[in-house]
Amino acid sequence: MKSIELFAGAGGLALGLEMAGFEHIGLVEFNKSAADTLKVNRPNWNVLCEDIEKVAARDLKKEFNIEKGSLDLLSGGAPCQSFSYAGKRLGLEDTRGTMFYHYATFLKKLQPKMFLFENVKGLLTHDDGRTYKTICDIFEQQGYIVYHKILNAWDFGVPQKRERLITIGVRQDLLSKISFEFPMEHSYKPTMRDVKLDINPSKDECQRYSDYKEKIFSLVPPGGYWRDIDPNVAKEYMKTCWDMGGGRTGILRRIGLDEPCLTVLTSPGMKQTDRCHPIEVRPFSYRENARIQTFPDDWKFEGKLGEKYKQVGNAVPVLLAKEIGLEIKKVLEGIRMSNEYLLDFIKQNDFEEHVKETIKSYNETLKKIDLRKFNANVIDPIKLTFDKNLFKKTWEEVVESEIARQRDKSNTNAIGYFHQYMFKYIKNCIVPKTGFDVIYTDFNNHKICVEMKNKHNTMNSSSSQKTYINMQNHIINHSNDECFLVEVIAPKSRNIPWELSVNGNHCKAENIRRVSIDKFYEIVTGESDAFYKLCKQLPITIEKLIGETKFLP
């Protein structure tokens, strides 16, 4: 699956997406140190260290050798300035000159199947929500259905409390085939004990506190902050911050081993966002921060020490990116599968025609069973009265439920025919006009004669005995044949002798069998997963036919 990433930074998002199965055909990053980081770690990546405005202005199809509409994913997170004007509905051109404009330009020109737009959670409320509303409006104008959610990296295997606003777009023409869901939270929440910590890292890897700050921090216990030391010492250190409102919990904050890290920042030395090491009295090294961001240790960072801290602090946590990427991949695979016909044992045209006939049958049932038909039927008023009062329904709701029940009963018969007549189109099968429902003949001229039932328990004792006797009589006259009772809804997957009491006598024969529908498909097609494939293909075909023919069941 091919992707392009904008504002790629040091590669946290790109690396996570690569782990999820994406192949990056282009990454755009203006900062030289960050671009060098990408190049040194992935020499095969096509990294453009350029102003995105210049790249966006070019012929992107030619630049990345990809046709419009064929790119799987556009990813990245642009800094978003305010561009909302007194509630006016803005278009793409109204955002010209912003970083977001260039992201949206890529989207407009390439029309990828999906996009991932990552940003700080504050964007959701920036300018009273108008900035983000404008962004979503523009995404929708480009032809996308938009999903968004604030995700905390700690919920996805990252030992850090870091919330990000994740916006996902699916191109409208593809959404009917599958929907997007955000990843499920992990049950295990990692802490700093899960992070490899360095001992006395070098000055090339770790900034240092001043002697004064180091002395103050030595008084703070792991997991503590300024309230855990002498108030006079804290007041002297905090100076004007002492009189500020709020909890000021970021000041003199020392991370504990049994908690996640707070959000990794771009600089370790700011007074109001201190993150002191839990064991040694110092900031975290840039490499420790990278581990907290779930970068692997073999991921190198280029540039001076301050640039390395900045690259790490700006990155999307790798494992969070991977989890999001896996969900995006599911959607893209679903889209791909929806364009591929899965059934080798029945021609696509035949299958679609068969499904179309069943949809028409459903449609006829809708027309046939309505309020007039309801009034014409003899219905127990006592039952309806119980339904109304026990289930706290109105009479309109009771009538609607009864109409739905009658429709469902009628459609159950249609589904029975769907299962039976399917075999008209499958090689070596016939559907006789009388007698058995289906007859299958294998290459040895061995016949299997089938009675089909929607459920394993739909036949009463008399009906079961009659069916069994008919099968016995057939076997007497055709000793090389087998007879199957094929159950569409069986208690489990099975192919077993049918045991039954007939006129008080226990009957069991190897050539009279109870077979679940999946096992019968396996026998007829030679594919163990044939019925599974049918179940995968059916909703895709139904959606396709409804979209093409404009009739609804």
N, C-alpha and C positions, 0 to 999 in steps of 0.2 A: 504494500500500500504506500503510495507516494504522497509526500507532504512537502510544504514550503513553510519555513518559519521566519517571521519578522521580529525585529528587536530581540534577537536570539540571546544576547548577553553571553554568559559563560557556559550555557548549554544545559542547565538543569531541566528545563522543559523538553528540549530536544533529546537529551539522553533518556529521559523517562519514556518519551514517545518511541524512541528506538527500541527500548526494552519491550514495549508493547507490540512491536512488530512493524513500525513505520520506517520507510526509507526516505531520507531527506534528500531532495533533489536541488535544494537551494536554501541558504540561510543568509539573512541580511542583518549585519551588525555594524554600526558606525564606529563604536569605540575600538581603537586598535588593540589594546591589551586584551579585551574580551574576544575580539575576532582571532587574535593570535592563540588564545586558549582553545578556541574551537578547532583551529587548524592543526595545532600540535597534538591534540587528542584524536582527531579524526581527519587525517590527511586526505581521505577520500571524499569528504564533504565539500560541496560547492559553496564556499563561504565568500560572500561579497562584503568587503569592508568599505562600504560606501554610504553616502547620504541617501536615505530611503526615498527622499523626494525625487532624486535623479533616477533611481531604479524604477520607481512607480511610473515615471513618465515614459519609460521605454516600452517596446513591444514585448510584453511578458511571455506571450506564447513562444516567441522566438528565443527570448532570453533563457527560458527554462526548458525549451524543446517539449512543450506539452500543449495539447489542444484545449480550447475552452470547454469547460464542463467535465474534463476527464481527471483533473487533480482530485485526490481523495480528501486531503485535509490542508487547510491554511491555519496556522497557529501563531500565537504571539500575544503580547500585551503592550499596547501603546500607552504612553503617558497621555492623559485626557484633560485638556484644558476645558474651561467652561465655554459652551457655545449655545446657550439657550437664551432666546430673546422673548421675554414676556409671554410665554406660553405659545408662541408661534410655532407651528409645525415646520420643522426644518428639513431640508433635503441634503444630499451629499455635498453639493456645491457650497452650501452655507457653512460647512466645516473646513473649507479650504484654508490651508496654512497651519493646520493642526496635525499632530502625529496620527491621530485617528483617521484623518482624511486619507492618508497614504495606505493605511490598513484597508479601509473601505474601498479604495481604488483597486487594490489587488483583488479584493473580493468581487468587485464589479467586472473586472477584466477577465478573471480566470474562472469565475463561477464554480468553485470547488464543490464537491458533494457535501462537505461539512466544514465548519470552522470552529476553532477554539480560541476564545478571546479571554485572556487572564488579566486580572487587575486587583488593586487593593480593594478591600471591602468598603472603604469610604466612598468609592465611586458611586455606590448605590444611593447614598444620601447627599452627594455633592450637589450644591446649589438646589437644595430641597428636592433632590431626585430628578431635576430637569435635565441635567447632563446625561445621566444614564438613559432616561426616557428617549432623548434625542438619538443616542447611539442605537438603541433597540429599534426605533422607528426607521432609521437608515438601513439597518440590517434587514428589516422586513421589506423595505422598498427594493432591496436587491434580490428579493425572492426567497427569503429564508424564514423558517419557523424557529423562534428563539426560545431557549431554555436558560434559566440562570439559577444559581444556588451559591451560597457562601459555604465553602468547605474548610474545615479545620484540619491541617496536615496531621495533627496528632491522632486523628481518627483513622489514619490510613498508613500506619507503620512508621511515622516520622516522630522522633523524640523531641517534639517542639510544638508549642502552641502558636500556630501561624494560620490566620484566617485569610482566605483569598476569595474574591468574587470570580466565579467561573461561569462564563457565558458560552453556550454551545448553540450552533446553528446547523440546521439540516435543510438542504434545498427543498423547496416546497413540492417539486415534482417527484421527489423520492420518499417523502414522509409517509404517504399512504401505505408504503410497503413495510415500514417498521418504525417504531418510536424509540426515542432516546431516554435512558434512565441513568441518573447519576450513580456512582459506585456506592456499594454498601459499606458502612463503617466496620472496621475491624473490632473484634472483641478484645484483643490484647492492645493495651496502650503502653508503648515503650517509655522508659524514663532515662535519665542520664546514666544509670547503671548499664544501659545497653550500648553506650557510646564509648569507644576506645579513647581514653584521655592520655595526653602526653605528659611526660615528666620533664620539667625544666626545658621547654623548647627554646631554640636559639632566637636571637633578635631578628633573624631573617624570617622567622615564622610567626613571631608573636610580639605585639606591642607591649610596652611596660607602663605601669603606673609610676607616678612620681613617688618619691619617698614618703611624702605626707599622705597621699591617697592610699598607698600600700599600708601605712600604719593604721589608718582609719578602718580599712577593709579587714584588717586582721582581727578587729573586734567583732565583726559581723559573723554570726554562725551560718553554716550552710542552710539554705532555705529561708534566711532572714533578710531584713532590710533595715533602714535607718531607725525604725521604732524599737529595734532589738538591742540598741546600744545606749549609752549614757545620753540623755537629752541634750546636755550642754555640749557634748562632743558633736552630736548630730547637728545642732543648731549652728555651731561654728563652721562645720563643713558645708552645710546647705546654704548658708547666708540668706539671700533674698528668697530662695525657694522655701525657706522655713515658714514664711507668712502667706504662701500661696494656698489656695483651697484644694480640696480633693485629697485623696489618700497618698499621692506621690509615691506609689509603691515601686516605681522604677528607680528611685534614688537609693544608692548604696545597696543595690539588690545583689544578693549572692545566691546562685542557683544551688539547689540541693540535689543529692544523688537520687533521691526517691521521687523526683518530680520531673516533668518534661522541661526543657529549656523554654524560656520566653522567646519571642520572635527574634531570630538572628538578624542583626542590623548591619548597615554598611560601614559603621565606624564603632569600635569598641570603647571609645573614650569619652562619650558624651555623658555629662553628669546626670541628666534626668532619665537616661536609659542604660544605666550600668548593668552589666552581666558579669559578675565576678565568678571565677572558677571555683568549684566546690571543694577542691583539695588544696590547691596552691593559691596564694594570694596574687592573682594576676588576671588579666582578661583571658578569654579563650584564644588560642592560636587560630589563624585562618584555616588551618587544616582541621582543627577540632570543630570549628564552625561548619566546615564543608561536610564533616561526618554527621553533624546534627542535621544538615540539609540533605543527608543520605547520598552524597556523592561518594563513589568508591575511592579508595586511597590512591589508585593509579590514575585518577583524573588530575592532570596538572593544571596549574593556574599561572598565567604569564603576567609580567609587569612587576612594578614595585609593590612593597608590602601593602600599602594603603589601597592600591588598585585591586589586589587580591581580596582584601577584606570586602571591598565594594562589590566585586563580582559575585562573591559568595552570598553577601547579604541581599543582593538584588535577585538572586536566582529563585526559580520555582523549585521546591523540594522534589528531588528526583522520583521518590516513590509515590508521591502524590500525583505527579505527572504521569507516571506509569499506570496508576489505577484509573485515571481519567481516560488515558489512551486506550486501555483495554475495553472500556465501555464504548468509546467511539468506534473501535475496531469491530465490536459486536454488531453495531448498526451497519457499518460498511459491508461486513460479511453478509448480513441479512439482505442488504441491497443487491449485492453480487449474486447471492443465491436466488433472489427473486427474479433475476434476469436469466437464470439457468434452469432448464427443465431437468428435474431430478429422476424421472421414472424411465428406466430402460425397457420395462416390460409392457408399456402401452404407449402408443404414439401420442404426441402432444395434441394434435388436432382431435383425435378420438377422445382423449381425456377431457379436453375442454368442451367438446360437444356433449359429453355425458354429464359433466357438471352443469352445463348450461340448461339441460333438460330438467335437472333437479331444482335449479333456481327458479325456473318457470313454474314448476310444480308448487314450490313454496309461494310464489306470487299468486297463483290461482287460488291457493288456500286462503290467502289474505282477502281476496275478493269474495270468495265463496262463504267464508264464515265471518259474518259481521253482525251488527245488532239485529237485523231482520232475521238472519238465520238463528240467532240466539233466541229470539222471541218465538220462532217456529218450533224449536226443540222442546221436548218435555224434560224439565229440570226440577229436581227436588227443591222446593222452596225452604224446607226445613234446613237442609245443608247450607243454603245461601244465608239463611238467618244466623246460623252458628258462625259462619265465616265472617259475617259483618260484625257481630258483637265480640267474638273472641279475639279477632285480629284488629279490632278498632278501625274498621274500614267504612267508608261511605258506600251507599248503594252503587254509585257510579264505579267505584274501585272494585266492588264485588263483581259487577257485571263484566268489567274489563278483564278481571282475572279469569272468569269463566270462559270468556271468548278466547283468551290466550290459551287456556287449557284445551279447549276444543281444537284450536289450530295446531297445538303441539301434538295432540293425538293423531290428527290427520297427517301431519308432517312426519310422524314416526313411520307411518306406512310408506311414505315417499322415500325415506332413508333406507327402508328395507329393500325397496326396488333398486336404489342406488348401489347397494352392496351386491345384489344379485346381478344386475345388468352390467356392472363393471367388467364381468368376466366374458362378456360378448367380445370385448376388444383385446383380450389376452390370448396369446398363442396357445393352441391345443385345448382351448375351452369352448364349450357351447352352452347356451342357455335355452333348453327345450321349451316349447310352448306348453307342454303338459308333462306330468311326472316330476322327476327330480328338478331342483332349481338350477343346478350347474352340473355338467359332466366334464371331467378333465381326463384326457388320454395322453399318457407319456410316450416316449419314443419306443418303448417295448410293447406298445398297444395295450398297456395295462390301464384300466379305467377306474376312476374314482367318481362315484355318484354322490351328490351332495344335497342335503337338505339344510337350508340356512335359517337361523333364528337370530333375531336381534339381541335377545338376552338368553342366558343359560337357564333361567327359571321361568320362561314364559309359557311352557307347555304344562298342562295339567297331566295327571296320571294316565287318563284315557288317551289323550293325544300322544303322549310319549309312547305308550304301548302300541298304538296304531302305527306310528312312524317306525318303531323298531321292527314290528312284524313285517311291514312293507320291505324294509331293508333285508330282513331274513329271507323273505321270499325271493328277492332279487338275487341274493347270494346263492340260493339253491339252484337257480337257473343260470347264473353266471359266476361260477366258482372262482374265476381269476380276478374278479372285480373286488373293490372295497367300497364300503358305504360310510360316509362321514356325516355326522351332525356338526356343522360348522357354526360356532357361537361367536357372533360379532362382539358381544359384551360378555366375556368369560370371566370367572373369578380369578383366573391366572392363565399365563401362557401354558398351553398343554396340547398333547397329542396322545390320548390314552384310549384303551378299550372302553366302549360304552357298556356299563353294567346297569341292568334293569331287572325288576321283577315283572314278569309277564304271566298273567293268569296264575299267580302264586309261585311261579318257577323263576329261580335266579338265572339270568341270562348274561353271558359274557362271551364275546368272540373277538379275536384279534383283527378281523377284517370288517368289523362294525365299530366305529370309533367316534369319540367326542374330541373335536379339534377346535382350538381357538383360531380366530381369524388371522392372526399374525403367522401362526404355524401353517395355515393353509396357503397363504401367500408365499411362504418360504418353499413349500412343496411345488407349487405351480410355477414359480419364477426362478427357483434356484438361488434366490437372494435372501439371506437371513434377515436383512433389514428392509425388505420390500414394503411391509406395511408401515414401518416407521417413516420411510421416504414418502409414502402416500400421505401420511398425516402431516408431513412438512410441506408437501407440494400443494395440498388442497386449499389452505387459506390463501396462498399466493395466487392460485388460479381463480378462486372466488373473487378476490379483490380486482384482479385483472378484468374478469368478465363483467363485473358490476361497473367498473370504470369505462369499459368499452361500449356496453350496451345500454347503460343508463336505466336499467330496471333493478329495483330493489326487492329483496324478499320481504 
